[in-house]
Each structure stands twice: as structure tokens, then as C-alpha cells.
Amino acid sequence: MELRSQAKRRKAPKEGVAATLAPTKLKIAEAALETLKQRGFAGASAREIANVGDFNQALIFYHFGSVQKALLAALDLVSARRMDAYRPAFERARTMPELASVARTIYAEDLENGYVTVLGEMVAGGVCDAELGGEVAARLQPWIDMVADKLRELFAGSPFASMLPAVDMAFAIVALYLGVDMLSHLEGGHARAESLLDLGERYAPLLGALLPSQPEGESQ
């Protein structure tokens, strides 16, 4: 339980996490990342990771101690790269339509790079393992915090600020993002996710019109 509590308090890695890993550890983490994309969490064994990376599987245990820690290192790479790529555009968004557009871009790029798959697989793995689940949740927390900060900014001075707690809304948005992707995998397509993003872009101007913080004319 103590390990899980520590994991919940831990923040995701800072940008440039790859630079903090020794070359061999980075090679293992990259191989673990590719294995998650190709084989999923259930297929990400030490043997498979070693085959993908073309190294002896004993190196995984020597450098990380366990397969799970190697997979978490892969998730750290994904988290850092996603934050690096998306934070600037997210912070520049000043209206609901802009935010909806950024969300669509993030989803498309996550899908293309396989990041959505990696996140979904690690979340699925964490469901069956409480300790791993705590570690995965800790790495999602900075995204919840970032969304909450943006919602506070956009809702400032409006009734939504008190009606819709930013932290709760941010949690719901991140959970929806992950849940939609996992269901899309089960259905074997992303048509419904795309439809949901369409709805977000279509109705974002209506919500934006209710927010006093929206620049005049940009919520139309």
C-alpha cells in the first residue's frame, strides 16, 4: 500500500527524460515501447522486448530489475514526448474552439505514433495489478493537472467556475480520452472517436459564447 501511495504522489518525468537514461537503458526502454505497440501489455515479455531490441533479455533485469519497470520507462518516454509536443499548443489555446482543435490534433498524432495504444495497454495492465496501476495513474496526473489549469483559465469569471470543478472535469476528460480509445480498439476502428471529436469541434463555439474570458469574435 505504501508503494502505491508513493506512486500516486509521484509526478510524471520532466521533458527530456531520454537524456537522463544511459544508452543501454534507453535502448531497452525504446524496445519496450515498440513491443507495447506491437504485442500489447500481455505480450510484452522479457523475451519479446529483447527480440525487438536485439539484446540479451538478462539486460532488462540487470538495468531495470523487472519487466514492469522497463515498461514504465517506456511509458515515461511516451509521457515526456507527448508533453514536449503538445504542451505549447495547449497553452496557446485561448478559446473553446481552439482547445477542441488541439484535442483533435493530439488524438490524431497519438494514433499515428502509437502513443494511444501504449497508454491504453498500460492502463489495461494496471487494472489487474494495483501497484502498477498506481504507477500508471501517477504518470497521468500531470495531464489532468494541465487540463484543469486550462479549464480554470477558460472558466474564470463564468458560472462554470463554481458549477464545474476544474479538477473533476479534467479527470473526466482524461478518463474519456482513454476510455474512447480502449473501446475503439475493441471495435477495431476509430470512427466513433472521430465522430465524438467532430461533435466537440461543432459545439465548442456554443460553449465558448458563454465564457466571458473568450476573446470577442473568436467564440463565434
C-alpha positions as CSV (number, residue, x, y, z in Angstrom):
1,M,0.0,0.0,0.0
2,E,2.9,2.4,0.8
3,L,4.4,1.8,-2.7
4,R,1.0,2.6,-4.2
5,S,0.7,5.8,-2.1
6,Q,4.2,6.9,-3.2
7,A,3.2,6.2,-6.8
8,K,0.1,8.4,-6.6
9,R,2.2,11.3,-5.3
10,R,4.9,10.9,-7.9
11,K,4.8,13.3,-10.9
12,A,5.5,12.2,-14.5
13,P,9.0,12.6,-15.8
14,K,10.2,16.0,-17.0
15,E,10.8,16.7,-20.6
16,G,14.0,15.2,-22.0
17,V,13.7,12.0,-20.0
18,A,15.6,10.2,-22.7
19,A,18.6,12.3,-21.9
20,T,18.6,11.0,-18.3
21,L,18.9,7.4,-19.3
22,A,22.2,5.7,-20.0
23,P,22.4,4.4,-23.7
24,T,21.6,0.8,-22.8
25,K,18.7,1.7,-20.6
26,L,17.3,3.9,-23.3
27,K,17.7,1.1,-25.8
28,I,15.7,-1.2,-23.5
29,A,13.0,1.4,-22.9
30,E,12.7,2.0,-26.7
31,A,12.4,-1.7,-27.3
32,A,9.8,-2.0,-24.5
33,L,7.9,0.9,-26.2
34,E,7.9,-0.8,-29.5
35,T,6.8,-4.1,-28.0
36,L,3.8,-2.5,-26.3
37,K,2.8,-1.1,-29.7
38,Q,3.2,-4.4,-31.5
39,R,2.3,-7.0,-28.8
40,G,0.3,-5.1,-26.2
41,F,0.9,-5.4,-22.4
42,A,0.0,-9.1,-22.3
43,G,2.7,-9.9,-25.0
44,A,5.4,-7.6,-23.6
45,S,7.6,-10.3,-22.1
46,A,11.3,-10.0,-21.4
47,R,11.9,-12.4,-24.4
48,E,9.7,-10.2,-26.7
49,I,11.3,-7.0,-25.6
50,A,14.8,-8.5,-26.1
51,N,13.9,-9.8,-29.6
52,V,12.6,-6.4,-30.6
53,G,15.7,-4.6,-29.3
54,D,18.1,-7.3,-30.4
55,F,19.8,-7.7,-27.0
56,N,20.0,-10.3,-24.2
57,Q,16.9,-10.3,-22.0
58,A,19.1,-10.5,-18.9
59,L,19.9,-6.8,-19.6
60,I,16.3,-5.9,-18.7
61,F,16.6,-7.3,-15.2
62,Y,20.2,-6.0,-14.7
63,H,19.2,-2.4,-15.6
64,F,15.6,-2.2,-14.5
65,G,15.1,-5.1,-12.1
66,S,11.8,-6.2,-13.7
67,V,9.8,-6.2,-17.0
68,Q,7.2,-3.9,-15.4
69,K,9.8,-1.2,-14.6
70,A,11.1,-1.4,-18.2
71,L,7.6,-0.9,-19.4
72,L,7.1,2.0,-17.1
73,A,10.3,3.5,-18.5
74,A,8.7,3.2,-21.9
75,L,5.6,5.0,-20.6
76,D,7.9,7.7,-19.2
77,L,9.3,8.2,-22.8
78,V,5.8,8.5,-24.2
79,S,4.7,10.9,-21.4
80,A,7.7,13.2,-21.9
81,R,7.5,13.2,-25.7
82,R,3.7,13.9,-25.7
83,M,4.2,16.7,-23.2
84,D,7.0,18.2,-25.2
85,A,5.0,18.0,-28.4
86,Y,1.6,19.1,-27.1
87,R,2.0,21.5,-24.2
88,P,2.9,24.6,-26.3
89,A,-0.2,24.3,-28.5
90,F,-2.3,23.5,-25.4
91,E,-1.1,26.6,-23.6
92,R,-1.6,28.8,-26.6
93,A,-5.3,27.8,-26.9
94,R,-7.4,30.7,-25.6
95,T,-10.9,29.7,-26.7
96,M,-13.0,26.6,-26.6
97,P,-12.8,26.1,-30.4
98,E,-9.0,26.4,-30.3
99,L,-9.0,23.8,-27.5
100,A,-11.2,21.4,-29.4
101,S,-8.9,21.7,-32.4
102,V,-5.9,21.0,-30.3
103,A,-7.6,17.9,-28.8
104,R,-8.3,16.6,-32.3
105,T,-4.6,17.2,-33.3
106,I,-3.4,15.4,-30.2
107,Y,-5.6,12.4,-30.8
108,A,-4.5,12.1,-34.5
109,E,-0.8,12.4,-33.6
110,D,-1.1,10.0,-30.7
111,L,-2.8,7.5,-33.0
112,E,-0.2,7.9,-35.7
113,N,2.7,7.5,-33.3
114,G,1.1,4.6,-31.4
115,Y,1.0,6.5,-28.2
116,V,-2.7,6.0,-27.6
117,T,-2.1,2.2,-27.9
118,V,0.8,2.3,-25.4
119,L,-1.3,4.3,-22.9
120,G,-4.3,2.0,-23.3
121,E,-2.2,-1.1,-22.9
122,M,-0.5,0.2,-19.7
123,V,-3.9,1.3,-18.2
124,A,-5.3,-2.2,-19.0
125,G,-2.3,-3.8,-17.3
126,G,-2.7,-1.6,-14.3
127,V,-6.3,-2.7,-13.8
128,C,-5.1,-6.1,-12.9
129,D,-2.1,-5.0,-10.8
130,A,-2.7,-2.4,-8.1
131,E,0.9,-1.4,-7.7
132,L,1.4,-1.0,-11.5
133,G,-1.9,0.8,-11.7
134,G,-0.7,3.3,-9.1
135,E,2.4,4.0,-11.2
136,V,0.4,4.5,-14.4
137,A,-2.0,6.8,-12.6
138,A,0.9,8.9,-11.3
139,R,2.1,9.4,-14.9
140,L,-1.4,10.5,-16.0
141,Q,-1.7,13.1,-13.2
142,P,0.3,15.9,-14.9
143,W,-2.1,15.7,-17.8
144,I,-5.1,16.0,-15.5
145,D,-3.3,19.0,-13.8
146,M,-2.6,20.6,-17.2
147,V,-6.2,20.2,-18.4
148,A,-7.5,21.5,-15.0
149,D,-5.3,24.6,-15.3
150,K,-6.7,25.3,-18.8
151,L,-10.3,24.9,-17.6
152,R,-9.7,27.3,-14.7
153,E,-8.3,29.8,-17.2
154,L,-11.3,29.4,-19.6
155,F,-14.0,29.3,-17.0
156,A,-12.7,32.3,-15.0
157,G,-15.5,34.8,-14.3
158,S,-18.2,32.5,-15.6
159,P,-20.9,30.4,-13.7
160,F,-19.0,27.3,-14.9
161,A,-16.1,28.2,-12.5
162,S,-18.2,27.2,-9.5
163,M,-20.6,24.8,-11.2
164,L,-17.9,22.5,-12.8
165,P,-14.9,22.0,-10.5
166,A,-11.8,22.1,-12.8
167,V,-10.1,19.1,-11.2
168,D,-13.2,16.9,-11.6
169,M,-13.8,18.0,-15.1
170,A,-10.2,17.4,-16.1
171,F,-10.2,13.9,-14.6
172,A,-13.4,13.1,-16.6
173,I,-11.9,14.4,-19.8
174,V,-8.7,12.4,-19.5
175,A,-10.7,9.3,-18.5
176,L,-13.0,9.8,-21.5
177,Y,-10.0,10.1,-23.8
178,L,-8.5,6.8,-22.6
179,G,-11.9,5.1,-22.5
180,V,-12.9,6.1,-26.0
181,D,-9.6,4.7,-27.3
182,M,-9.9,1.4,-25.5
183,L,-13.4,0.9,-26.8
184,S,-12.2,1.8,-30.3
185,H,-9.6,-1.0,-30.1
186,L,-12.3,-3.4,-29.1
187,E,-14.4,-2.3,-32.1
188,G,-11.4,-2.4,-34.4
189,G,-11.8,1.2,-35.7
190,H,-11.8,4.8,-34.7
191,A,-14.9,6.1,-36.4
192,R,-16.8,6.7,-33.2
193,A,-13.8,8.5,-31.7
194,E,-13.7,10.7,-34.8
195,S,-17.4,11.4,-34.5
196,L,-17.0,12.4,-30.9
197,L,-14.2,14.8,-31.9
198,D,-16.5,16.2,-34.6
199,L,-19.1,16.9,-32.0
200,G,-16.6,18.6,-29.8
201,E,-15.5,21.0,-32.6
202,R,-19.1,21.6,-33.7
203,Y,-20.4,22.6,-30.2
204,A,-17.2,24.3,-28.8
205,P,-18.2,27.7,-30.2
206,L,-21.6,27.5,-28.4
207,L,-19.9,26.8,-25.0
208,G,-17.3,29.5,-25.8
209,A,-20.0,32.0,-26.3
210,L,-21.0,31.6,-22.6
211,L,-17.5,32.3,-21.3
212,P,-16.6,35.9,-20.6
213,S,-12.9,35.1,-20.9
214,Q,-13.3,34.3,-24.6
215,P,-11.8,36.9,-26.9
216,E,-14.6,38.8,-28.7
217,G,-15.4,37.3,-32.0
218,E,-13.3,34.1,-31.5
219,S,-16.1,32.1,-30.0
220,Q,-18.4,32.6,-33.0
